Amino acid sequence: MNDTRRRATIVAGIAIILVLIAGVVFASQDEGGRPTVGQNSSQKGAPSQAIADPREAEERVGLARRDADTVTAIGDKDADLVLIEYSDYRCPFCGAFARDTFPKLKAQYIDTGKLRFEWRDFPVFGPESEDGAMAARAAGEQDLYWEYHDAMYQDAPERGHLKITDKKIMDWANEIGVPDLEQFEKDLDSPELRAKVDADTQEARQVGATGTPTFLIGQDLIVGAQPTEAFQQAIDEQLEALEDS
């Protein structure tokens, strides 16, 4: 092999290696160049020491159901089963679940009294995520939690992270008709609401959540915005286990 051909072969080899490296780096970063945290996943498993009875499983991992008047929960507090979501308002997969899957689950299970749904804040994408969690809770102080929740997710892109700015926070409040905007702004800095967000985050880590969305249905841990059928199957299995217990 002459020198010219040898140099061409070496250059081609280096180019292939650089392409492979670039592909790995691109796959592990979001659109802002930061490592991704809450990627979609098909993993489904159970927390350690899983128990056949879903109500026992809830108690074992310390997940007492929230009070009946908790603004971050929907459905009968005494429903047979509870679905807990650990989520971030800037997470695109969380948005997909909120827009596409949750309405179907609500109609089939929550509105019929079979399921209670409880939201937990798990702001993993930085300060903007924390601001979103606080804004929704501030709206919740005026009984508009879910309206604010929906407004944010309706505004979120299908890919990439929702931008949460001070202006947008107030725009969403105006959009859903928060009556006392002055109080809303004060509640954005409420230590009590901040403590609730922090408690949710601690609970998420306690159950082993490492990204968003993560769901707990009785004894099943579901990671990612799975197809609606995956949630229906898990819920039906847990309800059946209750009937047999």
ZIRA-V513501 format. One record per residue. N is the residue number from 1. SS is DSSP state (hx for helix, st for strand, lp for the rest). BURIAL is # if it has 16 or more other C-alpha atoms within 10 Angstrom, else .. Layout:
N;SS;BURIAL, N;SS;BURIAL
//
This chain:
1;lp;., 2;lp;., 3;hx;., 4;hx;., 5;hx;., 6;hx;., 7;hx;., 8;hx;., 9;hx;., 10;hx;., 11;hx;., 12;hx;., 13;hx;., 14;hx;., 15;hx;., 16;hx;., 17;hx;., 18;hx;., 19;hx;., 20;hx;., 21;hx;., 22;hx;., 23;hx;., 24;hx;., 25;hx;., 26;hx;., 27;hx;., 28;lp;., 29;st;., 30;lp;#, 31;lp;., 32;lp;., 33;lp;., 34;lp;., 35;st;., 36;lp;., 37;lp;., 38;lp;#, 39;lp;#, 40;lp;#, 41;lp;#, 42;lp;., 43;lp;., 44;st;., 45;st;., 46;st;#, 47;lp;#, 48;lp;., 49;lp;., 50;lp;#, 51;lp;#, 52;lp;., 53;lp;#, 54;hx;#, 55;hx;#, 56;hx;., 57;hx;#, 58;hx;#, 59;hx;., 60;hx;#, 61;lp;#, 62;lp;., 63;lp;#, 64;lp;., 65;lp;#, 66;lp;., 67;lp;., 68;lp;., 69;lp;., 70;lp;., 71;lp;#, 72;lp;#, 73;st;#, 74;st;#, 75;lp;#, 76;lp;#, 77;lp;#, 78;lp;., 79;lp;., 80;lp;#, 81;st;#, 82;st;#, 83;st;#, 84;st;#, 85;st;#, 86;st;#, 87;st;#, 88;lp;#, 89;lp;#, 90;lp;#, 91;lp;#, 92;hx;#, 93;hx;#, 94;hx;#, 95;hx;#, 96;hx;#, 97;hx;#, 98;hx;#, 99;hx;., 100;hx;., 101;hx;#, 102;hx;#, 103;hx;., 104;hx;., 105;hx;#, 106;hx;#, 107;hx;., 108;hx;., 109;hx;#, 110;hx;#, 111;lp;., 112;lp;., 113;lp;#, 114;lp;#, 115;st;#, 116;st;#, 117;st;#, 118;st;#, 119;st;#, 120;st;#, 121;st;#, 122;lp;#, 123;lp;#, 124;lp;#, 125;lp;#, 126;lp;., 127;hx;., 128;hx;#, 129;hx;#, 130;hx;#, 131;hx;#, 132;hx;#, 133;hx;#, 134;hx;#, 135;hx;#, 136;hx;#, 137;hx;#, 138;hx;#, 139;hx;#, 140;hx;#, 141;lp;#, 142;lp;., 143;lp;., 144;lp;#, 145;hx;#, 146;hx;#, 147;hx;#, 148;hx;#, 149;hx;#, 150;hx;#, 151;hx;#, 152;hx;#, 153;hx;#, 154;hx;., 155;hx;., 156;lp;#, 157;lp;., 158;lp;., 159;lp;., 160;lp;., 161;lp;#, 162;lp;#, 163;lp;., 164;lp;#, 165;lp;., 166;hx;., 167;hx;., 168;hx;., 169;hx;#, 170;hx;., 171;hx;., 172;hx;#, 173;hx;#, 174;hx;., 175;hx;., 176;hx;., 177;lp;., 178;lp;#, 179;lp;., 180;lp;., 181;hx;#, 182;hx;., 183;hx;., 184;hx;#, 185;hx;#, 186;hx;., 187;hx;#, 188;lp;#, 189;lp;., 190;lp;., 191;hx;., 192;hx;., 193;hx;#, 194;hx;#, 195;hx;., 196;hx;#, 197;hx;#, 198;hx;#, 199;hx;., 200;hx;#, 201;hx;#, 202;hx;., 203;hx;#, 204;hx;#, 205;hx;., 206;hx;., 207;lp;#, 208;lp;., 209;lp;#, 210;lp;#, 211;lp;#, 212;lp;#, 213;lp;#, 214;st;#, 215;st;#, 216;st;#, 217;st;#, 218;lp;#, 219;lp;#, 220;st;#, 221;st;#, 222;st;#, 223;st;#, 224;lp;#, 225;lp;#, 226;lp;#, 227;lp;., 228;hx;., 229;hx;., 230;hx;., 231;hx;#, 232;hx;#, 233;hx;., 234;hx;#, 235;hx;#, 236;hx;., 237;hx;., 238;hx;#, 239;hx;#, 240;hx;., 241;hx;., 242;hx;., 243;hx;., 244;hx;., 245;lp;.
//
